[in-house]
Amino acid sequence: MQAAFYERTGPAREVLQVADLPAPQPGPGELRVRLRWSGVNPSDVKSRAGLRSKVLPFPRIVPHSDGMGIVDAVGSGVSPSRIGERVWVWNAAWGRPDGTAAQWVVLPAQQAVPMPEGVPDEAGACFGIPALTAMHAVLARGGVQGQRVLVAGGAGAVGHYAVQFARRLGARQVLATTSTPEKARIACAAGADEAFDYRAADVAARLLDATGGQGVDRVIEVDIAANAALDLQVLRRGGDVLVYGSGAGEFRLPFFPLIAQNIGLQFFIVYHLNDSERAHAVDTLNRLLAQGGIEHAIAQRLPLAEIAAAHEAVEQGRVTGNVVLAIP
């Protein structure tokens, strides 16, 4: 099979290779997916670059945790009725050597989720990390029903989904922060009531004014290191910050405003959702997808052979939305 892989960390064009590898076969409890699309996420790029560790956990890594394809073989204990299913997959490369940047991937059967009819194939390569991150941030701590929600980075891969999910799941008000007028338009088209430039000197005052001075109930935070001060200014007493990202490895938070305002902080990584959290997020996502109307912000579609360019686009922040690879 044709696959992309790396055997050492480093710059994309230096370490990523595309070559033929043996096609995998499913074992007990597993199925095989003939992939059509592979999603490129920041975590994939950071692992390949060696930002977390220079030491590879496996001698050779086929990257990418997200993907979409067709089940074409099953192992013992998996119903043959699953053959032919159109599925999206999650955690393909998490703790495993073989991800979705290949023509086939073998996974535990529960990691391949049937896709509702009408959802574009390539969108399925955006669900495992961007969509499930957004969904968990919306569902956690009792959900957003009746809440005022602020989505930081409301035009980004996660934020764009979070705006839509918050709106569809009963938020009273959805606000977003962005960095450009064009990104503000994207966030508002997705369902945000208003979007604000997070770099503006008066952004806190404008956000508070948008809530009638009440503050927001929940912040869905893409960069706690950069935005913590703003979050504390605009949260109501007893509000929550759901944190899935940070632009710095270390940051500081002031103790007194947090305790005086009874602020709840929840940090999470989508790879480590427990079984009940993941099932809730997956089921809710598939229900909304089946209802229709969910937009998928796919910024670039490239062939597998151009995986290095795809990694560079994500690494350098040149695109707004998701980058996906077409598998030959």
CORLINFEN-V804484 format. One record per residue. N is the residue number from 0. RES is the residue in one letter. PSI is psi in whole degrees, -180 to 180 (NA if undefined). OMEGA is omega in radians with two decimals (none if undefined). D_CENTER is the distance of its C-alpha to the mean C-alpha in Angstrom with 1 decimal. Layout:
n:N res:RES psi:PSI omega:OMEGA d_center:D_CENTER
n:N res:RES psi:PSI omega:OMEGA d_center:D_CENTER
This chain:
n:0 res:M psi:155 omega:3.06 d_center:27.3
n:1 res:Q psi:133 omega:-3.10 d_center:25.6
n:2 res:A psi:152 omega:2.97 d_center:22.8
n:3 res:A psi:144 omega:-3.11 d_center:21.3
n:4 res:F psi:168 omega:2.99 d_center:21.7
n:5 res:Y psi:151 omega:-3.11 d_center:22.7
n:6 res:E psi:3 omega:3.00 d_center:25.4
n:7 res:R psi:159 omega:3.12 d_center:25.1
n:8 res:T psi:158 omega:3.11 d_center:22.7
n:9 res:G psi:-170 omega:3.13 d_center:23.3
n:10 res:P psi:146 omega:-3.03 d_center:22.8
n:11 res:A psi:-48 omega:-3.05 d_center:21.0
n:12 res:R psi:-15 omega:3.13 d_center:24.3
n:13 res:E psi:-30 omega:-2.99 d_center:26.3
n:14 res:V psi:-23 omega:-3.11 d_center:24.5
n:15 res:L psi:132 omega:3.10 d_center:22.6
n:16 res:Q psi:154 omega:3.00 d_center:25.0
n:17 res:V psi:122 omega:-3.08 d_center:25.1
n:18 res:A psi:179 omega:3.11 d_center:27.8
n:19 res:D psi:133 omega:3.06 d_center:28.9
n:20 res:L psi:160 omega:3.09 d_center:28.1
n:21 res:P psi:139 omega:3.08 d_center:29.5
n:22 res:A psi:136 omega:-3.11 d_center:27.6
n:23 res:P psi:158 omega:3.09 d_center:26.5
n:24 res:Q psi:138 omega:-3.09 d_center:28.1
n:25 res:P psi:141 omega:3.04 d_center:26.7
n:26 res:G psi:-168 omega:3.12 d_center:28.4
n:27 res:P psi:131 omega:3.12 d_center:29.1
n:28 res:G psi:5 omega:-3.09 d_center:26.2
n:29 res:E psi:164 omega:2.96 d_center:24.1
n:30 res:L psi:164 omega:3.12 d_center:23.5
n:31 res:R psi:137 omega:3.14 d_center:23.0
n:32 res:V psi:126 omega:2.97 d_center:20.8
n:33 res:R psi:107 omega:-2.96 d_center:22.1
n:34 res:L psi:143 omega:3.03 d_center:19.0
n:35 res:R psi:-33 omega:-3.08 d_center:18.9
n:36 res:W psi:146 omega:3.08 d_center:15.5
n:37 res:S psi:133 omega:-3.12 d_center:13.2
n:38 res:G psi:139 omega:3.12 d_center:9.8
n:39 res:V psi:121 omega:-3.12 d_center:9.9
n:40 res:N psi:159 omega:3.11 d_center:7.4
n:41 res:P psi:-36 omega:3.14 d_center:9.1
n:42 res:S psi:-35 omega:3.08 d_center:9.7
n:43 res:D psi:-43 omega:-3.11 d_center:11.5
n:44 res:V psi:-43 omega:-3.13 d_center:13.4
n:45 res:K psi:-40 omega:3.11 d_center:14.4
n:46 res:S psi:-45 omega:3.13 d_center:15.6
n:47 res:R psi:-36 omega:-3.12 d_center:17.6
n:48 res:A psi:-16 omega:-3.12 d_center:19.1
n:49 res:G psi:23 omega:-3.12 d_center:20.3
n:50 res:L psi:-27 omega:3.09 d_center:18.9
n:51 res:R psi:-41 omega:3.13 d_center:18.5
n:52 res:S psi:140 omega:3.06 d_center:21.5
n:53 res:K psi:-15 omega:-3.09 d_center:24.0
n:54 res:V psi:121 omega:-3.14 d_center:25.0
n:55 res:L psi:138 omega:3.09 d_center:23.2
n:56 res:P psi:-16 omega:3.13 d_center:22.8
n:57 res:F psi:153 omega:-3.11 d_center:24.1
n:58 res:P psi:-35 omega:3.14 d_center:26.6
n:59 res:R psi:136 omega:-3.10 d_center:24.4
n:60 res:I psi:124 omega:2.91 d_center:20.7
n:61 res:V psi:113 omega:-2.96 d_center:19.1
n:62 res:P psi:175 omega:2.99 d_center:15.6
n:63 res:H psi:126 omega:-3.13 d_center:12.1
n:64 res:S psi:-22 omega:-3.07 d_center:10.4
n:65 res:D psi:144 omega:3.08 d_center:9.2
n:66 res:G psi:173 omega:3.13 d_center:12.1
n:67 res:M psi:143 omega:3.09 d_center:14.5
n:68 res:G psi:-159 omega:-3.07 d_center:18.3
n:69 res:I psi:130 omega:3.05 d_center:21.5
n:70 res:V psi:126 omega:-3.12 d_center:22.8
n:71 res:D psi:-2 omega:3.08 d_center:26.1
n:72 res:A psi:151 omega:3.12 d_center:27.5
n:73 res:V psi:152 omega:3.05 d_center:27.4
n:74 res:G psi:180 omega:3.13 d_center:29.0
n:75 res:S psi:142 omega:-3.13 d_center:31.4
n:76 res:G psi:-4 omega:3.11 d_center:30.4
n:77 res:V psi:131 omega:-3.08 d_center:27.9
n:78 res:S psi:130 omega:3.05 d_center:29.3
n:79 res:P psi:-17 omega:3.12 d_center:30.4
n:80 res:S psi:-16 omega:3.13 d_center:29.4
n:81 res:R psi:-18 omega:3.11 d_center:25.8
n:82 res:I psi:130 omega:-3.10 d_center:27.0
n:83 res:G psi:-10 omega:3.12 d_center:26.1
n:84 res:E psi:139 omega:2.98 d_center:23.0
n:85 res:R psi:122 omega:-2.97 d_center:20.2
n:86 res:V psi:158 omega:2.88 d_center:17.0
n:87 res:W psi:150 omega:-3.01 d_center:13.3
n:88 res:V psi:155 omega:3.13 d_center:12.6
n:89 res:W psi:151 omega:3.08 d_center:10.4
n:90 res:N psi:31 omega:-3.10 d_center:11.3
n:91 res:A psi:-40 omega:-3.07 d_center:13.7
n:92 res:A psi:12 omega:-3.13 d_center:14.3
n:93 res:W psi:112 omega:-3.11 d_center:13.8
n:94 res:G psi:18 omega:-3.10 d_center:17.4
n:95 res:R psi:153 omega:-3.14 d_center:18.7
n:96 res:P psi:-18 omega:-2.96 d_center:20.3
n:97 res:D psi:111 omega:3.10 d_center:19.2
n:98 res:G psi:-153 omega:-2.95 d_center:15.9
n:99 res:T psi:3 omega:3.12 d_center:15.3
n:100 res:A psi:56 omega:-3.07 d_center:17.0
n:101 res:A psi:169 omega:-3.13 d_center:20.2
n:102 res:Q psi:-27 omega:3.10 d_center:22.2
n:103 res:W psi:151 omega:2.97 d_center:21.9
n:104 res:V psi:142 omega:3.06 d_center:20.0
n:105 res:V psi:133 omega:-3.05 d_center:21.4
n:106 res:L psi:157 omega:2.88 d_center:19.5
n:107 res:P psi:141 omega:-2.97 d_center:20.5
n:108 res:A psi:-34 omega:-3.09 d_center:21.0
n:109 res:Q psi:-13 omega:-3.13 d_center:18.7
n:110 res:Q psi:7 omega:3.03 d_center:15.6
n:111 res:A psi:115 omega:-3.00 d_center:16.4
n:112 res:V psi:126 omega:3.10 d_center:15.9
n:113 res:P psi:137 omega:-3.14 d_center:18.2
n:114 res:M psi:135 omega:3.06 d_center:17.0
n:115 res:P psi:150 omega:3.08 d_center:18.9
n:116 res:E psi:148 omega:3.08 d_center:21.4
n:117 res:G psi:-12 omega:3.11 d_center:20.9
n:118 res:V psi:128 omega:-3.11 d_center:17.2
n:119 res:P psi:144 omega:-3.13 d_center:17.2
n:120 res:D psi:-51 omega:-3.03 d_center:16.7
n:121 res:E psi:-24 omega:3.09 d_center:14.4
n:122 res:A psi:-30 omega:3.14 d_center:11.9
n:123 res:G psi:-20 omega:3.10 d_center:11.6
n:124 res:A psi:6 omega:-3.13 d_center:10.0
n:125 res:C psi:3 omega:-2.95 d_center:6.8
n:126 res:F psi:-40 omega:-2.99 d_center:6.7
n:127 res:G psi:-40 omega:3.13 d_center:6.5
n:128 res:I psi:-63 omega:-3.07 d_center:3.2
n:129 res:P psi:-52 omega:-3.05 d_center:1.5
n:130 res:A psi:-42 omega:-3.14 d_center:5.0
n:131 res:L psi:-32 omega:3.03 d_center:6.0
n:132 res:T psi:-49 omega:3.12 d_center:4.9
n:133 res:A psi:-43 omega:-3.09 d_center:6.7
n:134 res:M psi:-44 omega:3.13 d_center:9.2
n:135 res:H psi:-39 omega:3.13 d_center:10.2
n:136 res:A psi:-29 omega:3.11 d_center:10.7
n:137 res:V psi:-37 omega:-3.04 d_center:12.9
n:138 res:L psi:-27 omega:-3.01 d_center:14.7
n:139 res:A psi:158 omega:3.06 d_center:15.5
n:140 res:R psi:41 omega:3.03 d_center:19.0
n:141 res:G psi:-4 omega:3.09 d_center:20.5
n:142 res:G psi:-179 omega:-2.97 d_center:18.2
n:143 res:V psi:7 omega:-3.12 d_center:18.8
n:144 res:Q psi:121 omega:3.10 d_center:21.9
n:145 res:G psi:5 omega:-3.07 d_center:24.4
n:146 res:Q psi:158 omega:2.89 d_center:22.4
n:147 res:R psi:124 omega:-3.00 d_center:22.0
n:148 res:V psi:134 omega:3.03 d_center:18.4
n:149 res:L psi:123 omega:3.10 d_center:17.4
n:150 res:V psi:112 omega:3.07 d_center:13.9
n:151 res:A psi:132 omega:-3.08 d_center:13.9
n:152 res:G psi:52 omega:-3.00 d_center:12.6
n:153 res:G psi:-5 omega:3.08 d_center:12.8
n:154 res:A psi:-2 omega:-3.08 d_center:12.6
n:155 res:G psi:179 omega:-3.07 d_center:9.5
n:156 res:A psi:-45 omega:3.10 d_center:6.4
n:157 res:V psi:-46 omega:-3.06 d_center:5.0
n:158 res:G psi:-38 omega:-3.14 d_center:8.8
n:159 res:H psi:-41 omega:3.05 d_center:10.1
n:160 res:Y psi:-42 omega:-3.08 d_center:8.7
n:161 res:A psi:-39 omega:3.09 d_center:9.8
n:162 res:V psi:-47 omega:-3.11 d_center:13.1
n:163 res:Q psi:-45 omega:-3.09 d_center:13.7
n:164 res:F psi:-41 omega:3.12 d_center:13.1
n:165 res:A psi:-43 omega:3.12 d_center:15.2
n:166 res:R psi:-45 omega:-3.07 d_center:17.8
n:167 res:R psi:-23 omega:-3.06 d_center:18.0
n:168 res:L psi:22 omega:2.88 d_center:18.2
n:169 res:G psi:13 omega:3.08 d_center:21.1
n:170 res:A psi:140 omega:3.11 d_center:20.4
n:171 res:R psi:-37 omega:-3.11 d_center:23.7
n:172 res:Q psi:138 omega:3.10 d_center:22.4
n:173 res:V psi:120 omega:3.09 d_center:19.1
n:174 res:L psi:159 omega:3.14 d_center:19.3
n:175 res:A psi:154 omega:2.93 d_center:17.1
n:176 res:T psi:145 omega:3.13 d_center:17.7
n:177 res:T psi:-180 omega:-3.09 d_center:17.4
n:178 res:S psi:-12 omega:-3.11 d_center:19.4
n:179 res:T psi:158 omega:3.07 d_center:21.3
n:180 res:P psi:-36 omega:3.13 d_center:23.1
n:181 res:E psi:-42 omega:3.10 d_center:21.2
n:182 res:K psi:-33 omega:3.07 d_center:17.8
n:183 res:A psi:-40 omega:3.12 d_center:19.6
n:184 res:R psi:-38 omega:3.12 d_center:20.7
n:185 res:I psi:-46 omega:-3.14 d_center:17.3
n:186 res:A psi:-42 omega:-3.14 d_center:16.2
n:187 res:C psi:-37 omega:3.08 d_center:19.5
n:188 res:A psi:-28 omega:3.12 d_center:19.4
n:189 res:A psi:-15 omega:3.10 d_center:16.3
n:190 res:G psi:-1 omega:3.09 d_center:18.3
n:191 res:A psi:139 omega:3.09 d_center:18.7
n:192 res:D psi:-39 omega:3.09 d_center:22.4
n:193 res:E psi:154 omega:3.07 d_center:22.6
n:194 res:A psi:142 omega:-3.01 d_center:20.7
n:195 res:F psi:145 omega:3.06 d_center:22.2
n:196 res:D psi:115 omega:-3.06 d_center:22.3
n:197 res:Y psi:-13 omega:-3.14 d_center:21.2
n:198 res:R psi:-9 omega:-3.12 d_center:23.8
n:199 res:A psi:142 omega:-3.09 d_center:26.7
n:200 res:A psi:-30 omega:-3.08 d_center:29.4
n:201 res:D psi:21 omega:-3.03 d_center:29.7
n:202 res:V psi:-37 omega:3.14 d_center:26.0
n:203 res:A psi:-45 omega:3.14 d_center:26.5
n:204 res:A psi:-39 omega:-3.13 d_center:29.7
n:205 res:R psi:-39 omega:3.09 d_center:28.2
n:206 res:L psi:-44 omega:3.11 d_center:25.3
n:207 res:L psi:-41 omega:3.13 d_center:28.0
n:208 res:D psi:-37 omega:3.14 d_center:30.2
n:209 res:A psi:-25 omega:3.11 d_center:27.6
n:210 res:T psi:13 omega:-3.10 d_center:27.6
n:211 res:G psi:26 omega:3.13 d_center:31.3
n:212 res:G psi:2 omega:-3.08 d_center:31.4
n:213 res:Q psi:-27 omega:-3.02 d_center:29.7
n:214 res:G psi:167 omega:-3.12 d_center:26.5
n:215 res:V psi:153 omega:3.11 d_center:23.0
n:216 res:D psi:-28 omega:-3.03 d_center:22.2
n:217 res:R psi:136 omega:2.97 d_center:18.6
n:218 res:V psi:129 omega:3.02 d_center:16.5
n:219 res:I psi:110 omega:-2.81 d_center:12.7
n:220 res:E psi:122 omega:3.12 d_center:12.6
n:221 res:V psi:-23 omega:-3.06 d_center:10.7
n:222 res:D psi:85 omega:-3.08 d_center:13.9
n:223 res:I psi:-33 omega:-3.13 d_center:16.4
n:224 res:A psi:-38 omega:-3.11 d_center:18.9
n:225 res:A psi:-31 omega:-2.91 d_center:19.4
n:226 res:N psi:3 omega:-3.06 d_center:19.2
n:227 res:A psi:-44 omega:-3.10 d_center:20.9
n:228 res:A psi:-43 omega:3.10 d_center:24.2
n:229 res:L psi:-44 omega:-3.12 d_center:23.1
n:230 res:D psi:-44 omega:-3.10 d_center:21.2
n:231 res:L psi:-27 omega:3.11 d_center:24.5
n:232 res:Q psi:-28 omega:-2.99 d_center:26.5
n:233 res:V psi:-7 omega:3.11 d_center:24.8
n:234 res:L psi:141 omega:3.00 d_center:24.1
n:235 res:R psi:166 omega:3.05 d_center:26.8
n:236 res:R psi:132 omega:-3.11 d_center:28.6
n:237 res:G psi:8 omega:-3.14 d_center:26.7
n:238 res:G psi:169 omega:-3.07 d_center:23.3
n:239 res:D psi:147 omega:2.96 d_center:20.0
n:240 res:V psi:121 omega:3.08 d_center:17.3
n:241 res:L psi:111 omega:-2.96 d_center:13.9
n:242 res:V psi:122 omega:3.08 d_center:12.7
n:243 res:Y psi:2 omega:-3.11 d_center:9.4
n:244 res:G psi:161 omega:3.08 d_center:10.6
n:245 res:S psi:139 omega:3.11 d_center:14.0
n:246 res:G psi:-3 omega:3.12 d_center:15.7
n:247 res:A psi:148 omega:-3.12 d_center:18.5
n:248 res:G psi:-24 omega:3.11 d_center:19.2
n:249 res:E psi:148 omega:3.11 d_center:21.8
n:250 res:F psi:169 omega:-3.11 d_center:22.5
n:251 res:R psi:144 omega:3.06 d_center:25.1
n:252 res:L psi:137 omega:-3.14 d_center:25.1
n:253 res:P psi:130 omega:-3.06 d_center:28.5
n:254 res:F psi:-48 omega:-2.97 d_center:29.8
n:255 res:F psi:-47 omega:3.11 d_center:32.1
n:256 res:P psi:-34 omega:-3.14 d_center:29.9
n:257 res:L psi:-47 omega:-3.09 d_center:27.4
n:258 res:I psi:-34 omega:-3.12 d_center:30.2
n:259 res:A psi:-30 omega:-3.12 d_center:32.3
n:260 res:Q psi:5 omega:-3.12 d_center:29.6
n:261 res:N psi:45 omega:-3.08 d_center:28.4
n:262 res:I psi:134 omega:3.05 d_center:24.8
n:263 res:G psi:130 omega:3.10 d_center:22.2
n:264 res:L psi:126 omega:3.05 d_center:19.5
n:265 res:Q psi:118 omega:3.08 d_center:16.8
n:266 res:F psi:137 omega:3.12 d_center:14.6
n:267 res:F psi:154 omega:2.99 d_center:12.0
n:268 res:I psi:132 omega:-2.97 d_center:9.7
n:269 res:V psi:-26 omega:3.12 d_center:7.8
n:270 res:Y psi:-28 omega:-3.01 d_center:10.1
n:271 res:H psi:20 omega:3.03 d_center:13.0
n:272 res:L psi:140 omega:3.08 d_center:12.9
n:273 res:N psi:174 omega:-3.01 d_center:16.5
n:274 res:D psi:-42 omega:-3.10 d_center:17.7
n:275 res:S psi:-39 omega:3.10 d_center:18.4
n:276 res:E psi:-45 omega:-3.12 d_center:15.2
n:277 res:R psi:-42 omega:3.14 d_center:13.2
n:278 res:A psi:-41 omega:3.13 d_center:16.0
n:279 res:H psi:-44 omega:-3.13 d_center:15.9
n:280 res:A psi:-44 omega:-3.13 d_center:12.2
n:281 res:V psi:-47 omega:-3.11 d_center:12.7
n:282 res:D psi:-42 omega:-3.14 d_center:16.1
n:283 res:T psi:-41 omega:3.10 d_center:15.3
n:284 res:L psi:-49 omega:-3.12 d_center:12.5
n:285 res:N psi:-33 omega:3.09 d_center:15.1
n:286 res:R psi:-45 omega:3.12 d_center:17.8
n:287 res:L psi:-39 omega:3.10 d_center:16.3
n:288 res:L psi:-41 omega:-3.13 d_center:15.7
n:289 res:A psi:-31 omega:3.12 d_center:19.3
n:290 res:Q psi:-23 omega:3.13 d_center:20.6
n:291 res:G psi:166 omega:3.05 d_center:19.5
n:292 res:G psi:-5 omega:3.09 d_center:18.7
n:293 res:I psi:129 omega:3.11 d_center:14.9
n:294 res:E psi:146 omega:-3.12 d_center:14.2
n:295 res:H psi:116 omega:-3.05 d_center:11.7
n:296 res:A psi:85 omega:3.12 d_center:11.5
n:297 res:I psi:113 omega:-3.03 d_center:12.3
n:298 res:A psi:-36 omega:-3.11 d_center:14.1
n:299 res:Q psi:141 omega:2.99 d_center:15.7
n:300 res:R psi:115 omega:-3.09 d_center:16.9
n:301 res:L psi:157 omega:3.06 d_center:18.8
n:302 res:P psi:157 omega:3.13 d_center:20.8
n:303 res:L psi:-36 omega:-3.12 d_center:20.2
n:304 res:A psi:-21 omega:-3.13 d_center:23.2
n:305 res:E psi:33 omega:-3.11 d_center:21.5
n:306 res:I psi:-35 omega:3.14 d_center:18.7
n:307 res:A psi:-43 omega:3.10 d_center:20.1
n:308 res:A psi:-37 omega:3.11 d_center:19.9
n:309 res:A psi:-44 omega:3.10 d_center:16.2
n:310 res:H psi:-42 omega:-3.13 d_center:15.5
n:311 res:E psi:-39 omega:3.13 d_center:17.8
n:312 res:A psi:-42 omega:3.12 d_center:16.2
n:313 res:V psi:-44 omega:-3.08 d_center:12.8
n:314 res:E psi:-40 omega:-3.06 d_center:15.0
n:315 res:Q psi:0 omega:3.11 d_center:17.3
n:316 res:G psi:34 omega:-3.07 d_center:15.0
n:317 res:R psi:-8 omega:-3.06 d_center:17.1
n:318 res:V psi:152 omega:3.03 d_center:14.8
n:319 res:T psi:106 omega:-3.09 d_center:13.1
n:320 res:G psi:-161 omega:-3.03 d_center:10.2
n:321 res:N psi:150 omega:3.04 d_center:8.9
n:322 res:V psi:128 omega:-3.12 d_center:11.5
n:323 res:V psi:151 omega:-3.14 d_center:12.6
n:324 res:L psi:134 omega:3.04 d_center:15.8
n:325 res:A psi:128 omega:-3.13 d_center:18.6
n:326 res:I psi:128 omega:-3.08 d_center:20.2
n:327 res:P psi:NA omega:none d_center:24.0
